[in-house]
Amino acid sequence: MSREIVAGVDGSPESLAAAEWAAREALHRDLPLRLVHAWRWEPLDIPLVQDPTDQLKAAREVLSTAGAQVAERFPDVALTTELIGDTPVAALLGTLERAELLALGSRGHGALAGFLLGSYGQQVIAASTVPVVSVRSRDGEPVEPSAGEVLVGQHGAPEDSAATLRFAFEAAAARGASVRAVRAWSLPPLFAFSPGSLALADEAGGLEPYEEKALREALAPWRERFPEVPVTEHVELGSAGQVLLSGAGTAQLLVVGRRARRGAIGPRIGSVAHAALHLAPCPVAVVPQEVDAQD
């Protein structure tokens, strides 16, 4: 089955920036681009747009405007547009069967700030089976440095972040960029030490060398698979969110993993992904990992 880049648009400057970022990504990866807009008639509190025909016309204009803008700026991209008659979350999730990734606009900054189509974006990120890239807008343009590294967070055992590292290396290879792989670590409380963990740390020469060794082992298969991609390894004592954000200012893309948890108030995407989405100045790719059970 052929793959494609998908971007959701809703007429906002943020979603138009996401559409342009997605077009550039389509060129990087030599893939087609599909722009989608969700529309389902619902009575509104605005008398002038109560008529479903008028609402449908407005929805089509949103899609055609975005398509025309992308086509003008990226004439070499194979572009299609689709108006989907469903709720935003269902419409966006329904596009993922052929999607290499999904791009959404982000307003960012602040605990309650919305993503594309308000809070729907976070629901899509939590439920998506493919990487979702959140793109900011500055004066209607995507915030994406033309140069810079792909910054990626690594944690746990190699298999815990394999999907995240794979996406980061693929993105870097497509752009001709380097990868900076970051592993943050913290001192565990005394009760968390065990004879086994102490032995492993002693074998490595201490806690920090142990973390450095873990990062090298996680990166090894991706270095071998992408020998053309320069890699910088960075291990730092601190919280993962803070360490990643400290390096995001010069990155062209920040890649983080997420293990979606479903709680009483709906899906959650994890603290590191949450911090990156709201505070990173560059586009943020959230890559799905293993889904946890309900807690």
MIDOSE-1310 file (N, C-alpha, C; in nm, 2 decimals, decimal comma, always signed):
residues 295
msre	+0,08/-0,12/+0,00/+0,00/+0,00/+0,00/+0,09/+0,12/+0,00; +0,06/+0,22/-0,09/+0,14/+0,34/-0,10/+0,12/+0,42/+0,03; +0,23/+0,49/+0,07/+0,22/+0,58/+0,19/+0,21/+0,72/+0,15; +0,17/+0,81/+0,24/+0,15/+0,95/+0,22/+0,17/+1,03/+0,35
ivag	+0,19/+1,16/+0,33/+0,19/+1,25/+0,44/+0,05/+1,31/+0,45; +0,00/+1,32/+0,57/-0,14/+1,38/+0,59/-0,13/+1,50/+0,68; -0,20/+1,60/+0,65/-0,21/+1,72/+0,73/-0,35/+1,76/+0,75; -0,39/+1,79/+0,87/-0,53/+1,84/+0,90/-0,53/+1,99/+0,89
vdgs	-0,63/+2,04/+0,83/-0,65/+2,19/+0,82/-0,78/+2,23/+0,87; -0,79/+2,35/+0,93/-0,92/+2,40/+0,98/-0,93/+2,55/+0,95; -0,84/+2,61/+0,87/-0,85/+2,75/+0,83/-0,77/+2,84/+0,92; -0,71/+2,79/+1,03/-0,64/+2,87/+1,12/-0,49/+2,89/+1,07
pesl	-0,42/+3,00/+1,11/-0,28/+3,01/+1,07/-0,20/+2,90/+1,11; -0,23/+2,84/+1,22/-0,15/+2,72/+1,27/-0,16/+2,60/+1,18; -0,29/+2,58/+1,13/-0,31/+2,46/+1,05/-0,25/+2,48/+0,91; -0,25/+2,61/+0,86/-0,19/+2,64/+0,73/-0,04/+2,62/+0,74
aaae	+0,02/+2,66/+0,86/+0,16/+2,63/+0,88/+0,19/+2,49/+0,88; +0,11/+2,41/+0,94/+0,12/+2,26/+0,94/+0,12/+2,20/+0,80; +0,02/+2,26/+0,72/+0,01/+2,21/+0,58/+0,14/+2,24/+0,50; +0,20/+2,35/+0,53/+0,32/+2,38/+0,45/+0,44/+2,30/+0,50
waar	+0,44/+2,28/+0,64/+0,55/+2,19/+0,69/+0,53/+2,05/+0,63; +0,41/+2,00/+0,62/+0,38/+1,87/+0,57/+0,42/+1,86/+0,42; +0,40/+1,97/+0,34/+0,44/+1,97/+0,20/+0,59/+1,96/+0,19; +0,66/+2,03/+0,28/+0,81/+2,03/+0,28/+0,86/+1,89/+0,31
ealh	+0,79/+1,83/+0,41/+0,82/+1,69/+0,45/+0,79/+1,59/+0,34; +0,69/+1,61/+0,26/+0,66/+1,53/+0,15/+0,77/+1,53/+0,05; +0,82/+1,65/+0,03/+0,94/+1,66/-0,07/+1,06/+1,59/-0,01; +1,09/+1,61/+0,12/+1,20/+1,54/+0,18/+1,19/+1,39/+0,16
rdlp	+1,07/+1,33/+0,17/+1,05/+1,19/+0,17/+1,00/+1,14/+0,04; +0,98/+1,22/-0,06/+0,93/+1,19/-0,19/+0,80/+1,11/-0,18; +0,71/+1,17/-0,10/+0,58/+1,11/-0,08/+0,47/+1,21/-0,12; +0,35/+1,16/-0,15/+0,24/+1,25/-0,18/+0,18/+1,31/-0,05
lrlv	+0,11/+1,42/-0,06/+0,05/+1,49/+0,05/-0,10/+1,49/+0,04; -0,17/+1,46/+0,15/-0,31/+1,47/+0,15/-0,35/+1,57/+0,26; -0,43/+1,68/+0,22/-0,49/+1,77/+0,32/-0,63/+1,73/+0,35; -0,66/+1,72/+0,47/-0,80/+1,68/+0,51/-0,86/+1,79/+0,60
hawr	-0,99/+1,80/+0,59/-1,07/+1,89/+0,67/-1,20/+1,82/+0,71; -1,23/+1,82/+0,84/-1,35/+1,75/+0,89/-1,46/+1,85/+0,90; -1,58/+1,80/+0,86/-1,70/+1,88/+0,86/-1,82/+1,79/+0,88; -1,90/+1,82/+0,98/-2,03/+1,76/+1,00/-2,13/+1,86/+1,05
wepl	-2,24/+1,87/+0,98/-2,33/+1,98/+1,01/-2,39/+1,97/+1,15; -2,38/+2,08/+1,22/-2,44/+2,09/+1,36/-2,50/+2,23/+1,37; -2,61/+2,24/+1,43/-2,67/+2,38/+1,46/-2,57/+2,46/+1,54; -2,55/+2,58/+1,49/-2,46/+2,68/+1,56/-2,54/+2,79/+1,62
dipl	-2,47/+2,87/+1,71/-2,54/+2,98/+1,77/-2,52/+3,11/+1,69; -2,48/+3,09/+1,56/-2,46/+3,20/+1,47/-2,57/+3,20/+1,36; -2,67/+3,28/+1,37/-2,78/+3,27/+1,27/-2,74/+3,26/+1,13; -2,64/+3,33/+1,09/-2,60/+3,34/+0,95/-2,55/+3,21/+0,89
vqdp	-2,50/+3,12/+0,98/-2,44/+2,99/+0,93/-2,52/+2,87/+0,98; -2,65/+2,89/+1,01/-2,73/+2,78/+1,05/-2,76/+2,68/+0,94; -2,77/+2,73/+0,81/-2,80/+2,65/+0,70/-2,69/+2,55/+0,67; -2,72/+2,42/+0,66/-2,61/+2,32/+0,64/-2,54/+2,35/+0,51
tdql	-2,61/+2,40/+0,41/-2,55/+2,43/+0,28/-2,44/+2,54/+0,29; -2,47/+2,64/+0,37/-2,37/+2,74/+0,40/-2,25/+2,69/+0,47; -2,27/+2,60/+0,57/-2,16/+2,54/+0,65/-2,08/+2,46/+0,56; -2,14/+2,38/+0,47/-2,06/+2,30/+0,38/-1,98/+2,38/+0,28
kaar	-2,04/+2,49/+0,24/-1,96/+2,58/+0,15/-1,84/+2,64/+0,22; -1,86/+2,68/+0,34/-1,75/+2,73/+0,42/-1,64/+2,63/+0,44; -1,68/+2,50/+0,47/-1,58/+2,39/+0,49/-1,51/+2,37/+0,36; -1,57/+2,37/+0,25/-1,50/+2,35/+0,12/-1,40/+2,47/+0,09
evls	-1,44/+2,59/+0,13/-1,35/+2,70/+0,11/-1,23/+2,69/+0,20; -1,24/+2,64/+0,32/-1,12/+2,62/+0,41/-1,03/+2,52/+0,34; -1,08/+2,41/+0,28/-0,99/+2,31/+0,22/-0,93/+2,36/+0,09; -1,01/+2,43/+0,01/-0,96/+2,48/-0,12/-0,85/+2,59/-0,10
taga	-0,87/+2,68/+0,00/-0,78/+2,78/+0,03/-0,64/+2,72/+0,07; -0,65/+2,62/+0,16/-0,52/+2,55/+0,21/-0,46/+2,48/+0,09; -0,54/+2,41/+0,01/-0,48/+2,34/-0,11/-0,42/+2,44/-0,21; -0,48/+2,55/-0,23/-0,43/+2,65/-0,33/-0,29/+2,71/-0,28
qvae	-0,29/+2,73/-0,15/-0,17/+2,79/-0,09/-0,05/+2,69/-0,10; -0,08/+2,57/-0,07/+0,03/+2,47/-0,07/+0,07/+2,44/-0,22; -0,03/+2,43/-0,31/+0,01/+2,41/-0,45/+0,09/+2,52/-0,51; +0,06/+2,64/-0,47/+0,14/+2,76/-0,52/+0,28/+2,75/-0,47
rfpd	+0,30/+2,72/-0,34/+0,44/+2,73/-0,29/+0,52/+2,60/-0,31; +0,45/+2,49/-0,33/+0,51/+2,36/-0,35/+0,46/+2,29/-0,47; +0,48/+2,34/-0,59/+0,42/+2,29/-0,71/+0,47/+2,14/-0,74; +0,58/+2,10/-0,68/+0,63/+1,97/-0,71/+0,57/+1,86/-0,62
valt	+0,49/+1,89/-0,53/+0,43/+1,80/-0,44/+0,30/+1,74/-0,50; +0,29/+1,61/-0,50/+0,17/+1,55/-0,55/+0,06/+1,56/-0,44; -0,04/+1,65/-0,46/-0,13/+1,70/-0,36/-0,27/+1,65/-0,39; -0,34/+1,60/-0,29/-0,48/+1,58/-0,29/-0,55/+1,64/-0,17
teli	-0,68/+1,67/-0,18/-0,75/+1,73/-0,07/-0,88/+1,64/-0,04; -0,92/+1,64/+0,08/-1,04/+1,56/+0,11/-1,12/+1,62/+0,22; -1,25/+1,64/+0,20/-1,34/+1,68/+0,30/-1,41/+1,56/+0,36; -1,40/+1,54/+0,49/-1,44/+1,42/+0,56/-1,56/+1,46/+0,64
gdtp	-1,68/+1,39/+0,62/-1,80/+1,42/+0,70/-1,80/+1,34/+0,83; -1,73/+1,39/+0,93/-1,72/+1,32/+1,06/-1,67/+1,42/+1,16; -1,66/+1,38/+1,28/-1,61/+1,46/+1,39/-1,46/+1,48/+1,36; -1,39/+1,58/+1,41/-1,25/+1,60/+1,39/-1,16/+1,49/+1,43
vaal	-1,18/+1,44/+1,55/-1,10/+1,33/+1,60/-1,11/+1,20/+1,51; -1,24/+1,17/+1,49/-1,26/+1,05/+1,41/-1,21/+1,06/+1,27; -1,23/+1,18/+1,21/-1,18/+1,21/+1,07/-1,03/+1,20/+1,06; -0,96/+1,26/+1,16/-0,82/+1,25/+1,15/-0,76/+1,11/+1,17
lgtl	-0,82/+1,05/+1,27/-0,77/+0,91/+1,30/-0,80/+0,82/+1,19; -0,91/+0,85/+1,11/-0,95/+0,76/+1,00/-0,86/+0,77/+0,88; -0,77/+0,87/+0,88/-0,68/+0,89/+0,77/-0,55/+0,81/+0,78; -0,53/+0,74/+0,89/-0,39/+0,69/+0,93/-0,35/+0,56/+0,87
erae	-0,44/+0,49/+0,80/-0,41/+0,36/+0,74/-0,29/+0,37/+0,65; -0,29/+0,48/+0,57/-0,18/+0,50/+0,47/-0,08/+0,60/+0,51; -0,10/+0,66/+0,62/-0,02/+0,78/+0,66/+0,12/+0,74/+0,71; +0,22/+0,81/+0,66/+0,35/+0,80/+0,72/+0,36/+0,88/+0,85
llal	+0,30/+0,99/+0,85/+0,28/+1,08/+0,96/+0,17/+1,17/+0,94; +0,12/+1,23/+1,05/+0,01/+1,33/+1,05/+0,06/+1,46/+1,11; +0,04/+1,57/+1,04/+0,09/+1,70/+1,08/-0,04/+1,78/+1,13; -0,02/+1,85/+1,24/-0,13/+1,93/+1,30/-0,07/+2,06/+1,34
gsrg	-0,15/+2,17/+1,33/-0,11/+2,30/+1,38/-0,12/+2,30/+1,53; -0,03/+2,38/+1,59/-0,03/+2,39/+1,74/-0,02/+2,54/+1,78; -0,11/+2,57/+1,88/-0,10/+2,70/+1,94/+0,00/+2,71/+2,05; +0,02/+2,59/+2,11/+0,12/+2,57/+2,22/+0,11/+2,67/+2,33
hgal	+0,21/+2,66/+2,42/+0,23/+2,76/+2,53/+0,10/+2,76/+2,62; +0,12/+2,70/+2,74/+0,01/+2,71/+2,84/-0,06/+2,57/+2,85; -0,09/+2,54/+2,97/-0,15/+2,41/+3,00/-0,28/+2,38/+2,93; -0,36/+2,48/+2,90/-0,49/+2,46/+2,84/-0,49/+2,51/+2,69
agfl	-0,37/+2,54/+2,64/-0,37/+2,59/+2,50/-0,41/+2,48/+2,41; -0,49/+2,51/+2,30/-0,54/+2,41/+2,21/-0,44/+2,37/+2,11; -0,47/+2,26/+2,04/-0,40/+2,23/+1,92/-0,49/+2,25/+1,80; -0,47/+2,19/+1,69/-0,56/+2,20/+1,58/-0,70/+2,16/+1,62
lgsy	-0,80/+2,24/+1,58/-0,94/+2,22/+1,62/-0,95/+2,21/+1,77; -0,89/+2,31/+1,84/-0,91/+2,32/+1,98/-0,83/+2,20/+2,05; -0,90/+2,14/+2,15/-0,84/+2,03/+2,23/-0,84/+1,90/+2,15; -0,90/+1,89/+2,03/-0,90/+1,77/+1,96/-0,76/+1,72/+1,93
gqqv	-0,67/+1,81/+1,91/-0,54/+1,76/+1,87/-0,47/+1,67/+1,97; -0,49/+1,70/+2,10/-0,43/+1,62/+2,20/-0,49/+1,48/+2,20; -0,62/+1,47/+2,17/-0,69/+1,34/+2,17/-0,63/+1,26/+2,05; -0,61/+1,33/+1,94/-0,55/+1,26/+1,82/-0,41/+1,21/+1,85
iaas	-0,33/+1,29/+1,91/-0,19/+1,25/+1,94/-0,19/+1,13/+2,04; -0,28/+1,13/+2,13/-0,28/+1,02/+2,23/-0,33/+0,89/+2,17; -0,42/+0,90/+2,06/-0,47/+0,77/+2,00/-0,41/+0,73/+1,87; -0,32/+0,82/+1,82/-0,27/+0,79/+1,68/-0,18/+0,67/+1,68
tvpv	-0,18/+0,60/+1,57/-0,09/+0,48/+1,55/+0,03/+0,52/+1,47; +0,04/+0,64/+1,43/+0,16/+0,69/+1,35/+0,21/+0,82/+1,42; +0,33/+0,86/+1,39/+0,38/+0,98/+1,45/+0,30/+1,10/+1,41; +0,28/+1,19/+1,51/+0,20/+1,31/+1,49/+0,30/+1,43/+1,51
vsvr	+0,31/+1,52/+1,41/+0,40/+1,63/+1,42/+0,32/+1,76/+1,45; +0,35/+1,83/+1,56/+0,28/+1,95/+1,60/+0,37/+2,07/+1,55; +0,31/+2,15/+1,47/+0,38/+2,26/+1,40/+0,33/+2,40/+1,45; +0,42/+2,48/+1,50/+0,38/+2,62/+1,54/+0,38/+2,71/+1,42
srdg	+0,32/+2,83/+1,44/+0,31/+2,93/+1,33/+0,36/+3,06/+1,39; +0,44/+3,13/+1,31/+0,48/+3,27/+1,34/+0,45/+3,35/+1,22; +0,35/+3,44/+1,24/+0,31/+3,52/+1,12/+0,26/+3,44/+1,01; +0,20/+3,33/+1,04/+0,14/+3,24/+0,93/+0,24/+3,15/+0,87
epve	+0,37/+3,15/+0,91/+0,47/+3,06/+0,85/+0,51/+2,96/+0,96; +0,54/+2,84/+0,91/+0,58/+2,73/+1,00/+0,71/+2,77/+1,07; +0,72/+2,74/+1,20/+0,84/+2,77/+1,27/+0,93/+2,64/+1,26; +1,02/+2,65/+1,16/+1,11/+2,54/+1,13/+1,24/+2,59/+1,08
psag	+1,35/+2,59/+1,16/+1,48/+2,64/+1,11/+1,52/+2,56/+0,99; +1,58/+2,63/+0,89/+1,62/+2,57/+0,77/+1,74/+2,48/+0,79; +1,81/+2,50/+0,90/+1,92/+2,41/+0,94/+1,91/+2,38/+1,08; +1,99/+2,28/+1,12/+1,98/+2,24/+1,26/+1,97/+2,09/+1,27
evlv	+1,99/+2,03/+1,39/+1,98/+1,89/+1,41/+1,84/+1,84/+1,44; +1,83/+1,71/+1,43/+1,71/+1,65/+1,48/+1,74/+1,60/+1,62; +1,67/+1,65/+1,72/+1,69/+1,62/+1,86/+1,59/+1,51/+1,90; +1,64/+1,41/+1,96/+1,55/+1,30/+2,00/+1,58/+1,25/+2,14
gqhg	+1,48/+1,22/+2,22/+1,49/+1,17/+2,35/+1,49/+1,02/+2,35; +1,59/+0,96/+2,43/+1,60/+0,81/+2,44/+1,59/+0,78/+2,59; +1,51/+0,67/+2,62/+1,50/+0,63/+2,76/+1,49/+0,48/+2,77; +1,51/+0,43/+2,89/+1,49/+0,28/+2,91/+1,58/+0,20/+2,83
aped	+1,54/+0,07/+2,80/+1,61/-0,02/+2,73/+1,60/+0,01/+2,58; +1,68/-0,05/+2,49/+1,68/-0,02/+2,35/+1,54/-0,03/+2,29; +1,47/-0,14/+2,32/+1,34/-0,16/+2,27/+1,23/-0,06/+2,31; +1,26/+0,01/+2,42/+1,16/+0,11/+2,47/+1,15/+0,23/+2,38
saat	+1,26/+0,26/+2,31/+1,26/+0,38/+2,23/+1,30/+0,35/+2,08; +1,28/+0,23/+2,04/+1,32/+0,19/+1,90/+1,24/+0,27/+1,80; +1,11/+0,28/+1,82/+1,03/+0,36/+1,72/+1,06/+0,50/+1,72; +1,09/+0,56/+1,83/+1,13/+0,70/+1,84/+1,26/+0,73/+1,77
lrfa	+1,36/+0,64/+1,79/+1,49/+0,66/+1,73/+1,48/+0,63/+1,58; +1,40/+0,54/+1,54/+1,39/+0,51/+1,40/+1,33/+0,63/+1,32; +1,23/+0,69/+1,38/+1,17/+0,81/+1,32/+1,27/+0,92/+1,31; +1,35/+0,94/+1,42/+1,45/+1,05/+1,42/+1,55/+1,03/+1,31
feaa	+1,60/+0,91/+1,30/+1,71/+0,88/+1,20/+1,65/+0,89/+1,06; +1,53/+0,85/+1,04/+1,47/+0,86/+0,91/+1,45/+1,01/+0,87; +1,40/+1,09/+0,97/+1,39/+1,23/+0,94/+1,52/+1,30/+0,91; +1,62/+1,27/+0,99/+1,75/+1,33/+0,96/+1,81/+1,29/+0,83
aarg	+1,79/+1,16/+0,79/+1,84/+1,11/+0,66/+1,77/+1,18/+0,55; +1,64/+1,20/+0,56/+1,57/+1,27/+0,46/+1,61/+1,42/+0,44; +1,65/+1,48/+0,55/+1,69/+1,62/+0,55/+1,83/+1,64/+0,52; +1,92/+1,54/+0,53/+2,06/+1,56/+0,53/+2,11/+1,62/+0,66
asvr	+2,04/+1,59/+0,77/+2,07/+1,66/+0,90/+2,14/+1,56/+0,99; +2,19/+1,61/+1,11/+2,25/+1,52/+1,21/+2,14/+1,49/+1,32; +2,17/+1,39/+1,40/+2,09/+1,36/+1,51/+2,16/+1,38/+1,64; +2,10/+1,45/+1,73/+2,15/+1,46/+1,87/+2,05/+1,38/+1,96
avra	+2,11/+1,27/+2,01/+2,03/+1,18/+2,10/+2,06/+1,21/+2,24; +1,95/+1,23/+2,32/+1,96/+1,28/+2,46/+1,90/+1,17/+2,55; +1,98/+1,14/+2,65/+1,93/+1,05/+2,76/+1,95/+1,13/+2,89; +1,83/+1,16/+2,95/+1,84/+1,23/+3,08/+1,83/+1,12/+3,19
wslp	+1,89/+1,15/+3,30/+1,89/+1,05/+3,41/+1,88/+1,13/+3,54; +1,84/+1,06/+3,64/+1,83/+1,12/+3,78/+1,87/+1,02/+3,88; +1,91/+1,07/+3,99/+1,95/+0,98/+4,10/+1,83/+0,92/+4,16; +1,82/+0,78/+4,17/+1,70/+0,72/+4,23/+1,71/+0,73/+4,38
plfa	+1,59/+0,73/+4,44/+1,58/+0,73/+4,59/+1,66/+0,61/+4,64; +1,70/+0,62/+4,77/+1,78/+0,51/+4,83/+1,70/+0,38/+4,82; +1,57/+0,38/+4,85/+1,50/+0,25/+4,85/+1,49/+0,19/+4,71; +1,52/+0,26/+4,61/+1,51/+0,21/+4,47/+1,64/+0,13/+4,43
fspg	+1,75/+0,15/+4,51/+1,87/+0,07/+4,48/+1,85/-0,08/+4,51; +1,90/-0,16/+4,43/+1,90/-0,30/+4,45/+2,04/-0,36/+4,42; +2,07/-0,48/+4,48/+2,20/-0,53/+4,45/+2,23/-0,55/+4,30; +2,12/-0,58/+4,22/+2,14/-0,60/+4,08/+2,17/-0,47/+4,01
slal	+2,10/-0,36/+4,04/+2,12/-0,23/+3,98/+2,26/-0,17/+4,02; +2,30/-0,19/+4,14/+2,43/-0,14/+4,19/+2,54/-0,22/+4,12; +2,52/-0,35/+4,09/+2,62/-0,43/+4,02/+2,64/-0,38/+3,88; +2,53/-0,35/+3,81/+2,53/-0,30/+3,68/+2,60/-0,17/+3,67
adea	+2,57/-0,08/+3,76/+2,64/+0,05/+3,77/+2,79/+0,04/+3,80; +2,82/-0,05/+3,89/+2,97/-0,07/+3,92/+3,04/-0,13/+3,79; +2,98/-0,22/+3,72/+3,04/-0,27/+3,60/+3,07/-0,16/+3,50; +2,98/-0,07/+3,49/+3,00/+0,04/+3,39/+3,09/+0,15/+3,44
ggle	+3,13/+0,15/+3,57/+3,22/+0,25/+3,63/+3,14/+0,36/+3,70; +3,01/+0,35/+3,72/+2,94/+0,45/+3,79/+2,80/+0,47/+3,72; +2,72/+0,56/+3,78/+2,58/+0,58/+3,73/+2,59/+0,65/+3,59; +2,66/+0,76/+3,58/+2,66/+0,83/+3,45/+2,72/+0,74/+3,34
pyee	+2,84/+0,68/+3,36/+2,89/+0,59/+3,25/+2,79/+0,48/+3,22; +2,71/+0,43/+3,32/+2,61/+0,33/+3,29/+2,50/+0,39/+3,20; +2,46/+0,51/+3,22/+2,36/+0,58/+3,13/+2,42/+0,60/+2,99; +2,55/+0,64/+2,98/+2,62/+0,66/+2,85/+2,62/+0,52/+2,78
kalr	+2,65/+0,42/+2,85/+2,65/+0,28/+2,78/+2,52/+0,25/+2,73; +2,41/+0,27/+2,81/+2,27/+0,24/+2,77/+2,24/+0,32/+2,64; +2,28/+0,44/+2,63/+2,25/+0,52/+2,52/+2,32/+0,47/+2,39; +2,45/+0,44/+2,41/+2,53/+0,38/+2,30/+2,46/+0,25/+2,24
eala	+2,42/+0,17/+2,34/+2,36/+0,04/+2,29/+2,22/+0,06/+2,22; +2,15/+0,16/+2,27/+2,02/+0,19/+2,20/+2,04/+0,25/+2,06; +2,15/+0,33/+2,04/+2,18/+0,39/+1,91/+2,25/+0,30/+1,81; +2,31/+0,20/+1,86/+2,40/+0,11/+1,78/+2,33/+0,06/+1,65
pwre	+2,21/+0,00/+1,66/+2,14/-0,05/+1,54/+2,11/+0,06/+1,44; +2,08/+0,18/+1,49/+2,04/+0,29/+1,40/+2,16/+0,36/+1,34; +2,27/+0,36/+1,41/+2,39/+0,41/+1,35/+2,43/+0,32/+1,23; +2,41/+0,19/+1,25/+2,45/+0,09/+1,15/+2,36/+0,10/+1,03
rfpe	+2,23/+0,13/+1,05/+2,13/+0,13/+0,95/+2,14/+0,27/+0,87; +2,18/+0,37/+0,94/+2,19/+0,50/+0,87/+2,33/+0,56/+0,89; +2,43/+0,50/+0,83/+2,57/+0,54/+0,85/+2,60/+0,68/+0,80; +2,52/+0,73/+0,71/+2,54/+0,87/+0,66/+2,49/+0,98/+0,76
vpvt	+2,42/+0,94/+0,86/+2,37/+1,04/+0,96/+2,47/+1,06/+1,07; +2,52/+1,19/+1,09/+2,61/+1,21/+1,20/+2,53/+1,21/+1,33; +2,59/+1,16/+1,44/+2,52/+1,14/+1,56/+2,60/+1,20/+1,68; +2,54/+1,28/+1,76/+2,59/+1,33/+1,88/+2,52/+1,27/+2,00
ehve	+2,59/+1,21/+2,10/+2,53/+1,15/+2,21/+2,54/+1,25/+2,33; +2,43/+1,26/+2,40/+2,43/+1,36/+2,52/+2,36/+1,30/+2,63; +2,43/+1,28/+2,74/+2,37/+1,23/+2,87/+2,38/+1,33/+2,97; +2,27/+1,36/+3,04/+2,27/+1,47/+3,14/+2,18/+1,44/+3,26
lgsa	+2,23/+1,48/+3,37/+2,15/+1,46/+3,50/+2,04/+1,57/+3,50; +1,92/+1,52/+3,51/+1,80/+1,62/+3,51/+1,68/+1,55/+3,46; +1,57/+1,62/+3,46/+1,44/+1,57/+3,41/+1,45/+1,57/+3,26; +1,38/+1,47/+3,20/+1,39/+1,45/+3,05/+1,33/+1,57/+2,98
gqvl	+1,22/+1,62/+3,03/+1,16/+1,74/+2,97/+1,25/+1,86/+2,97; +1,31/+1,89/+3,08/+1,40/+2,01/+3,09/+1,52/+1,99/+3,00; +1,58/+1,87/+3,00/+1,70/+1,85/+2,92/+1,67/+1,86/+2,77; +1,56/+1,81/+2,73/+1,53/+1,82/+2,59/+1,49/+1,96/+2,55
lsga	+1,42/+2,03/+2,63/+1,38/+2,17/+2,60/+1,50/+2,26/+2,59; +1,60/+2,23/+2,67/+1,72/+2,32/+2,67/+1,79/+2,31/+2,54; +1,78/+2,20/+2,47/+1,84/+2,19/+2,34/+1,75/+2,21/+2,22; +1,63/+2,24/+2,24/+1,53/+2,25/+2,13/+1,54/+2,38/+2,06
gtaq	+1,60/+2,48/+2,11/+1,61/+2,61/+2,05/+1,68/+2,62/+1,92; +1,78/+2,52/+1,90/+1,86/+2,52/+1,78/+1,82/+2,40/+1,69; +1,72/+2,32/+1,73/+1,68/+2,20/+1,65/+1,58/+2,24/+1,55; +1,58/+2,16/+1,44/+1,48/+2,18/+1,34/+1,36/+2,09/+1,36
llvv	+1,38/+1,99/+1,45/+1,27/+1,90/+1,48/+1,31/+1,83/+1,61; +1,21/+1,82/+1,70/+1,23/+1,75/+1,83/+1,14/+1,62/+1,82; +1,20/+1,51/+1,85/+1,13/+1,38/+1,85/+1,12/+1,32/+1,99; +1,00/+1,29/+2,03/+0,98/+1,23/+2,16/+0,88/+1,11/+2,14
grra	+0,89/+1,01/+2,23/+0,80/+0,90/+2,23/+0,69/+0,93/+2,33; +0,58/+0,85/+2,32/+0,47/+0,86/+2,41/+0,41/+0,72/+2,43; +0,38/+0,69/+2,55/+0,31/+0,57/+2,59/+0,17/+0,61/+2,64; +0,07/+0,61/+2,56/-0,06/+0,66/+2,59/-0,12/+0,59/+2,71
rrga	-0,16/+0,67/+2,81/-0,23/+0,62/+2,92/-0,38/+0,68/+2,92; -0,47/+0,60/+2,96/-0,61/+0,64/+2,96/-0,65/+0,65/+3,11; -0,69/+0,76/+3,15/-0,74/+0,78/+3,29/-0,88/+0,83/+3,30; -0,92/+0,87/+3,42/-1,06/+0,91/+3,44/-1,10/+1,03/+3,36
igpr	-1,00/+1,12/+3,32/-1,03/+1,24/+3,25/-1,00/+1,23/+3,10; -0,97/+1,11/+3,06/-0,95/+1,09/+2,91/-0,80/+1,06/+2,89; -0,76/+1,05/+2,76/-0,62/+1,00/+2,73/-0,52/+1,10/+2,78; -0,41/+1,05/+2,82/-0,29/+1,13/+2,85/-0,17/+1,09/+2,77
igsv	-0,08/+1,18/+2,74/+0,03/+1,15/+2,65/+0,16/+1,14/+2,72; +0,17/+1,17/+2,85/+0,29/+1,16/+2,92/+0,35/+1,30/+2,94; +0,43/+1,31/+3,05/+0,48/+1,45/+3,09/+0,58/+1,50/+2,99; +0,67/+1,42/+2,94/+0,77/+1,46/+2,85/+0,71/+1,52/+2,72
ahaa	+0,62/+1,43/+2,66/+0,56/+1,48/+2,54/+0,47/+1,60/+2,56; +0,40/+1,61/+2,67/+0,32/+1,73/+2,71/+0,41/+1,85/+2,71; +0,52/+1,84/+2,78/+0,61/+1,96/+2,80/+0,66/+2,00/+2,66; +0,70/+1,90/+2,58/+0,76/+1,94/+2,45/+0,65/+2,00/+2,36
lhla	+0,53/+1,95/+2,36/+0,43/+2,01/+2,27/+0,39/+2,15/+2,31; +0,40/+2,18/+2,44/+0,35/+2,32/+2,48/+0,47/+2,42/+2,49; +0,59/+2,37/+2,50/+0,70/+2,47/+2,52/+0,81/+2,47/+2,42; +0,83/+2,36/+2,34/+0,94/+2,36/+2,24/+0,91/+2,46/+2,13
pcpv	+1,01/+2,54/+2,09/+0,99/+2,64/+1,99/+0,99/+2,58/+1,84; +1,03/+2,46/+1,83/+1,04/+2,39/+1,70/+0,93/+2,29/+1,68; +0,91/+2,24/+1,56/+0,81/+2,13/+1,54/+0,84/+2,01/+1,63; +0,74/+1,95/+1,68/+0,76/+1,83/+1,77/+0,69/+1,71/+1,72
avvp	+0,76/+1,60/+1,70/+0,71/+1,48/+1,65/+0,69/+1,39/+1,77; +0,56/+1,34/+1,79/+0,53/+1,25/+1,90/+0,51/+1,11/+1,84; +0,59/+1,02/+1,88/+0,59/+0,88/+1,82/+0,53/+0,78/+1,91; +0,43/+0,71/+1,87/+0,36/+0,61/+1,96/+0,45/+0,50/+1,99
qevd	+0,45/+0,46/+2,12/+0,52/+0,34/+2,17/+0,41/+0,24/+2,21; +0,45/+0,15/+2,29/+0,36/+0,05/+2,35/+0,25/+0,12/+2,43; +0,13/+0,08/+2,41/+0,02/+0,15/+2,49/+0,00/+0,08/+2,62; +0,00/+0,16/+2,72/-0,02/+0,11/+2,86/-0,17/+0,07/+2,89
aqd	-0,19/-0,01/+2,99/-0,32/-0,04/+3,03/-0,38/+0,08/+3,10; -0,51/+0,07/+3,12/-0,59/+0,18/+3,18/-0,54/+0,19/+3,33; -0,52/+0,31/+3,38/-0,48/+0,33/+3,52/-0,57/+0,43/+3,58
